[in-house]
Amino acid sequence: MSSKRHIHVIGAGMAGLSAALQLTLMGESVTIYEAAPFAGGRCRSYFDHELDCRIDNGNHLVLSGNVAIHDYLFLTNALDQMRGPGEPIFPFMDLKSGERWIAHMNKGRMPWWIFDNKKRVAGTHPWDYLSAFNILTAGWQSTVASKFPTKSLLYRRFWEPLCIAALNTEAEAASAQLLAAIFRQSFGMGGKACCPLIPKIGLSETFVQPCLNLLRNHDRHVKFGFRLRGLNIASGQINELDFGSEKIVLDANDWVILAVPPWSASELLPEILIPTEFRSIINVHFRVEVPHNPAGFTGLIGGLAEWVFVKKDVVSVTISAAERHENIASDTLVKIVWRDLARLFDLDPEKMPVYRIVKEKRATFAATPDQNLRRPRAYTQWNNLALAGDWTATGLPSTIEGAIRSGVKAAQVVLRWGS
């Protein structure tokens, strides 16, 4: 391996950071370029002046079975930045009936918990859970809704909420195979892989800053404010990076990892196939104190609010596949969400605290069967270019786990084919 080789990572989101981390630890010379003034992409924290506190731009629930996340946090010495109950528990409330329950799995692979009516989803029966085999045998064209009895209580209280949260796509259109991939990595491995984890402080403090510190300690840096304007390609490989005010000429054995959003990648490389449909996410943050529950979050059924995360002085609500609610005005949406929270926490629905709405219009690609086929692999037709991003062919939907996996795969392409 030539000591003069340099790898240029374009994008400092989770995929780019993951790739840079792997290559740095392998002794490669790396530079990361980021168009924004911050790293982390959609996985970051910032100070909100309206709320007068730091918030995450979105909510992300991690499971103990997310092996790529575990390895990434281990390598960046950030495992202690996650917190959780240490048990595979998932609190829920049905806003229509008022029922509350905690789905409490046992840690072994045999799902004994489904035989205990105090541990399984309220109102369901053990035989209902045989429906899991429906997605495990799904073909590539199958949607989630097509594989389940959609009028069943387990579908409404488990499969549909899991699909919308994990795939950010409505169950009628979502790929059953992608949900099966999530299921195999988590519930299919037993409760030991399903212990929920959330950041102790924030996304940046857990996923971003520790990695930046490690890179800096190895004299690897992120160049912020560098938006890639174009790629000069000759003889089947990239030979120049055009950042507008600065152009960087690559040596013959240099590599590029393009870890940018799919629409940006398509502008730079029109030849590549990318997902073309996307789904939005709405997060609503309220500055209010409420009692903490053991898990740190609650799933709501039958309301506008879907997943509620309790943090210090802040309650954050996530609404996935938010196109379903695009006709609801923002001020009306907030009032409805607050009424849902008031029911959950027994608060006054008329006393709404200060809030912040964060809308991500293209939060993820639409996890439909057709869009899943449009996801490119890490290696490309160009001799010194690899792709990374949760929208590439990771086998998972658009998640932090998928983004980190994509960065690892891109680094492997460089290490294997670029040596």
Beta strands, then each sheet from edge to edge (+ up, - down):
strand 1: 6-10
strand 2: 29-34
strand 3: 45-48
strand 4: 53-56
strand 5: 62-63
strand 6: 82-83
strand 7: 89-94
strand 8: 100-104
strand 9: 196-199
strand 10: 222-224
strand 11: 230-234
strand 12: 237-242
strand 13: 247-249
strand 14: 255-258
strand 15: 278-287
strand 16: 297-301
strand 17: 307-311
strand 18: 314-319
strand 19: 355-365
strand 20: 385-387
sheet 1: 10+ 2+ 1+ 14+ 20+
sheet 2: 3+ 4-
sheet 3: 5+ 9- 6+
sheet 4: 8+ 7- 16- 17+ 18- 15+ 19-
sheet 5: 11+ 12- 13+
end
